[in-house]
Amino acid sequence: MTTGAMIATGVVGSAPAQAAPAKPTITAKGGFVMNSANGKTLFTKAADAKRLTASTTKIMTAKVVLAQPNLDLDAKVTIKGAYSDYIVNNQASSAGLIVGDKVTVRQLLYGMLLKSGCEAAMALADKYGSGSTISARTKNFIAKMNTTAKNLGMTNTKFDSFDGISKGSNASTPRDLTKLARDVMKNANFKKIVATKSYTAKTITKNGGTRLTTWANTNKLLGWKGTIGIKTGSGTESKYCLVFAATRNGKTIVGTVLTSSSEANRMADVKKLMDYGFATL
């Protein structure tokens, strides 16, 4: 009788309601995830608190370069001694570019976004900024970065560098960087570059020979459960950052974590946010 009563009172054909997934706890000081298709917020933690952005800054550097009118990705850029000096003086991450070599804009983008080469970022800022000196041109390029940020509605962002080596006021937020990511991933060249695990550049030496340089992507999450980008960042003060994107079952999410306490925790944070983001789409 008991079994029969249970069957009788049940609703035929109904499926049990699925409980909403629990909001994950992350070690990062700030985090944000959105649905790339419609911009809907999926996760937020101190999403509008300004923090150092480290090398995630280079996403905006790439955005400004790729937005140049009549852009020629195969245009050659000669690596200057000033770029090398900048790396040494700032103990910056390097793509290993050699002074005197001729490198294409495309190769510089790969060196900047995969290997996080600060000299590659400087070369791009020098080429696409206006002015009579390297200092003036890079300063002008950074102004273009800030104008672009304003146009994208990145209201809590200010850049003072082309690579994330801050002079004290290079800051953004998880929400703002995610807005940038959503926008720049619409660019086919950017999307292809940041999804690349390894790239070999064939450059021309100052003596006319060729040099092969291979860059491995610093983003170790690439390929994990649909991860398609975007850019890591790390520093003594900024700790560990990652702007990310992933596609599963034809749906894409983008997000950011800033100030994770370690590289391992950064990866764990992002994995949690990806799973949660897709579960709540």
PLY file of the C-alpha trace (Angstrom):
ply
format ascii 1.0
element vertex 281
property float x
property float y
property float z
element edge 280
property int vertex1
property int vertex2
end_header
0.00 0.00 0.00
2.79 2.36 0.89
4.49 1.94 -2.48
1.20 2.33 -4.31
0.42 5.49 -2.39
3.76 6.98 -3.31
3.21 6.27 -6.97
-0.31 7.63 -6.88
0.71 10.94 -5.38
3.67 11.43 -7.76
3.33 13.64 -10.84
3.73 11.45 -13.89
6.55 12.47 -16.28
7.99 15.24 -14.14
11.77 15.60 -13.75
13.34 16.48 -10.41
14.25 20.17 -10.16
18.00 20.70 -10.42
19.53 22.66 -7.60
21.52 25.71 -8.64
25.26 25.07 -8.30
26.90 26.56 -5.24
28.90 29.72 -5.87
32.58 28.72 -5.73
35.12 30.12 -3.32
38.29 31.39 -4.98
41.61 32.51 -3.53
41.91 35.42 -5.97
41.13 38.82 -4.48
38.89 39.61 -7.45
37.00 37.64 -10.05
34.36 38.06 -12.74
32.72 35.82 -15.34
30.25 36.73 -18.07
28.33 35.09 -20.87
30.18 36.20 -23.99
27.04 36.11 -26.14
24.96 38.60 -24.17
27.26 40.05 -21.50
25.23 38.57 -18.63
27.12 38.42 -15.33
27.64 34.84 -14.11
30.05 35.35 -11.17
31.38 38.31 -9.29
33.84 38.85 -6.43
35.13 42.38 -5.80
34.60 42.82 -9.54
35.03 46.61 -9.48
37.98 46.86 -7.08
41.04 48.26 -8.84
44.11 46.03 -8.84
47.42 45.72 -10.64
47.00 43.92 -13.94
50.55 42.67 -14.63
50.93 41.25 -18.15
47.19 41.01 -18.77
47.82 44.64 -19.80
49.23 43.24 -23.05
45.69 42.30 -24.13
45.00 46.02 -24.55
48.33 46.52 -26.31
47.27 43.89 -28.84
43.79 45.43 -29.13
45.24 48.83 -30.04
47.65 47.32 -32.58
44.98 45.20 -34.24
42.67 48.23 -34.49
45.19 50.21 -36.57
43.83 51.29 -39.96
45.33 49.39 -42.90
47.26 47.14 -40.52
49.97 45.06 -42.20
50.77 42.08 -39.99
53.75 41.26 -42.19
55.37 44.69 -41.82
58.93 44.39 -40.53
60.12 45.95 -37.29
63.83 46.16 -36.41
64.60 45.28 -32.80
66.37 48.25 -31.19
68.93 48.27 -28.42
66.50 50.32 -26.32
64.08 47.37 -26.22
66.79 45.07 -24.91
67.94 47.68 -22.38
64.35 48.00 -21.16
64.19 44.26 -20.45
67.48 44.32 -18.54
66.69 47.48 -16.55
63.26 46.22 -15.49
64.13 42.53 -15.14
61.15 42.01 -17.41
59.83 38.88 -19.09
61.42 38.48 -22.50
60.64 36.81 -25.82
64.39 36.60 -26.46
64.36 39.00 -29.40
67.82 39.93 -30.67
68.91 43.51 -31.39
69.15 44.11 -35.13
66.76 41.32 -36.10
63.82 42.15 -38.35
60.59 40.78 -36.90
57.07 41.06 -38.35
54.20 42.68 -36.46
52.51 39.26 -36.45
55.56 37.69 -34.81
55.70 40.48 -32.23
52.07 39.79 -31.31
52.86 36.10 -30.82
55.98 36.91 -28.80
53.99 39.31 -26.62
50.87 37.22 -26.08
52.42 33.73 -25.81
55.81 34.32 -24.19
54.73 37.61 -22.60
57.73 39.41 -24.09
57.92 42.96 -22.79
60.37 43.94 -25.53
57.80 42.77 -28.09
55.21 45.00 -26.41
57.64 47.92 -26.45
58.42 47.37 -30.14
54.71 47.46 -30.98
54.12 50.57 -28.87
57.11 52.26 -30.51
55.86 51.39 -34.01
52.25 52.44 -33.54
52.69 55.46 -31.30
53.31 58.97 -32.64
56.26 61.17 -31.79
59.90 61.92 -32.55
61.44 59.69 -29.84
60.84 56.20 -28.47
59.68 57.75 -25.20
57.20 60.03 -26.94
55.87 57.26 -29.16
55.35 54.77 -26.34
53.67 57.48 -24.24
51.34 58.26 -27.14
50.57 54.57 -27.57
49.63 54.27 -23.88
47.28 57.23 -24.38
45.63 55.23 -27.18
45.25 52.31 -24.76
43.43 54.58 -22.31
41.21 56.05 -25.01
40.27 52.54 -26.11
39.52 51.57 -22.52
37.23 54.57 -22.16
35.44 53.72 -25.41
34.86 50.16 -24.19
33.28 51.39 -20.96
36.21 50.28 -18.81
35.41 52.97 -16.25
37.78 51.74 -13.52
40.85 51.27 -15.72
43.98 53.32 -16.26
47.10 52.16 -18.05
50.51 53.71 -17.49
52.47 51.06 -19.38
52.30 48.99 -22.54
53.20 45.75 -20.76
52.00 45.90 -17.15
55.25 47.05 -15.56
53.48 49.73 -13.58
54.75 53.14 -12.64
52.17 53.24 -9.87
48.84 53.74 -11.61
48.43 50.78 -13.97
45.19 49.33 -12.65
41.99 47.70 -13.80
39.23 45.48 -12.44
37.98 41.96 -13.17
34.84 43.40 -14.75
36.73 45.83 -16.98
39.29 43.28 -18.18
36.48 40.86 -18.97
34.78 43.55 -21.06
38.04 43.95 -22.95
38.37 40.20 -23.41
34.85 39.86 -24.75
35.52 42.61 -27.28
38.99 41.62 -28.49
38.07 37.94 -28.89
35.89 39.09 -31.79
39.12 39.76 -33.69
40.07 36.62 -35.63
43.82 37.29 -35.45
43.79 37.82 -31.70
41.61 34.75 -31.13
43.96 32.58 -33.20
47.08 33.83 -31.45
45.90 33.35 -27.86
44.65 29.82 -28.64
48.11 28.80 -29.89
50.14 26.57 -27.56
53.46 27.01 -29.37
54.70 29.20 -32.22
58.00 29.32 -34.10
59.03 32.67 -35.57
61.45 32.82 -38.48
63.12 36.20 -38.24
65.80 37.91 -40.33
69.10 38.72 -38.62
70.98 41.97 -39.16
73.42 40.02 -41.35
70.60 38.79 -43.60
70.46 35.28 -42.20
67.47 33.62 -40.56
66.79 32.81 -36.94
64.18 30.43 -35.57
62.68 31.25 -32.17
59.97 29.13 -30.55
57.59 30.49 -27.94
55.44 28.33 -25.67
52.24 29.87 -24.35
52.39 30.74 -20.65
48.68 29.85 -20.37
48.78 26.21 -19.24
44.97 25.99 -19.20
44.76 26.06 -22.99
42.75 23.10 -24.21
41.38 22.20 -20.78
37.64 21.63 -21.14
37.27 24.06 -24.02
39.71 26.77 -22.90
40.57 29.02 -25.88
42.68 31.80 -24.25
43.54 34.44 -23.18
46.48 35.85 -21.16
48.35 35.27 -17.94
49.97 37.86 -15.71
52.16 37.71 -12.62
54.25 39.99 -10.47
55.50 40.58 -6.95
52.61 42.89 -6.07
50.00 41.76 -8.60
50.51 38.08 -7.67
48.89 35.80 -10.27
46.27 36.94 -12.79
44.49 35.37 -15.74
41.99 36.62 -18.26
40.32 33.57 -19.75
37.80 32.34 -22.29
36.30 28.92 -22.95
33.74 27.40 -25.27
31.62 24.35 -24.46
28.68 23.04 -26.45
28.76 26.10 -28.68
28.57 28.56 -25.78
31.39 30.85 -24.69
32.22 32.48 -21.37
34.93 35.02 -20.60
36.31 36.02 -17.24
39.15 37.33 -15.12
40.86 36.53 -11.85
43.20 39.10 -10.27
45.61 38.62 -7.38
45.51 34.85 -6.94
47.98 33.78 -4.27
49.95 31.29 -6.39
50.15 29.90 -9.91
48.49 26.68 -8.76
45.68 28.56 -7.01
45.18 30.73 -10.09
44.60 27.61 -12.17
42.29 26.09 -9.56
40.34 29.37 -9.30
39.78 29.57 -13.04
38.76 25.92 -13.35
36.14 26.47 -10.64
34.87 29.63 -12.35
34.66 27.98 -15.76
32.67 25.02 -14.45
30.40 27.32 -12.45
29.97 29.73 -15.34
28.83 27.04 -17.76
26.57 25.49 -15.11
24.78 28.82 -14.63
24.52 29.96 -18.26
0 1
1 2
2 3
3 4
4 5
5 6
6 7
7 8
8 9
9 10
10 11
11 12
12 13
13 14
14 15
15 16
16 17
17 18
18 19
19 20
20 21
21 22
22 23
23 24
24 25
25 26
26 27
27 28
28 29
29 30
30 31
31 32
32 33
33 34
34 35
35 36
36 37
37 38
38 39
39 40
40 41
41 42
42 43
43 44
44 45
45 46
46 47
47 48
48 49
49 50
50 51
51 52
52 53
53 54
54 55
55 56
56 57
57 58
58 59
59 60
60 61
61 62
62 63
63 64
64 65
65 66
66 67
67 68
68 69
69 70
70 71
71 72
72 73
73 74
74 75
75 76
76 77
77 78
78 79
79 80
80 81
81 82
82 83
83 84
84 85
85 86
86 87
87 88
88 89
89 90
90 91
91 92
92 93
93 94
94 95
95 96
96 97
97 98
98 99
99 100
100 101
101 102
102 103
103 104
104 105
105 106
106 107
107 108
108 109
109 110
110 111
111 112
112 113
113 114
114 115
115 116
116 117
117 118
118 119
119 120
120 121
121 122
122 123
123 124
124 125
125 126
126 127
127 128
128 129
129 130
130 131
131 132
132 133
133 134
134 135
135 136
136 137
137 138
138 139
139 140
140 141
141 142
142 143
143 144
144 145
145 146
146 147
147 148
148 149
149 150
150 151
151 152
152 153
153 154
154 155
155 156
156 157
157 158
158 159
159 160
160 161
161 162
162 163
163 164
164 165
165 166
166 167
167 168
168 169
169 170
170 171
171 172
172 173
173 174
174 175
175 176
176 177
177 178
178 179
179 180
180 181
181 182
182 183
183 184
184 185
185 186
186 187
187 188
188 189
189 190
190 191
191 192
192 193
193 194
194 195
195 196
196 197
197 198
198 199
199 200
200 201
201 202
202 203
203 204
204 205
205 206
206 207
207 208
208 209
209 210
210 211
211 212
212 213
213 214
214 215
215 216
216 217
217 218
218 219
219 220
220 221
221 222
222 223
223 224
224 225
225 226
226 227
227 228
228 229
229 230
230 231
231 232
232 233
233 234
234 235
235 236
236 237
237 238
238 239
239 240
240 241
241 242
242 243
243 244
244 245
245 246
246 247
247 248
248 249
249 250
250 251
251 252
252 253
253 254
254 255
255 256
256 257
257 258
258 259
259 260
260 261
261 262
262 263
263 264
264 265
265 266
266 267
267 268
268 269
269 270
270 271
271 272
272 273
273 274
274 275
275 276
276 277
277 278
278 279
279 280
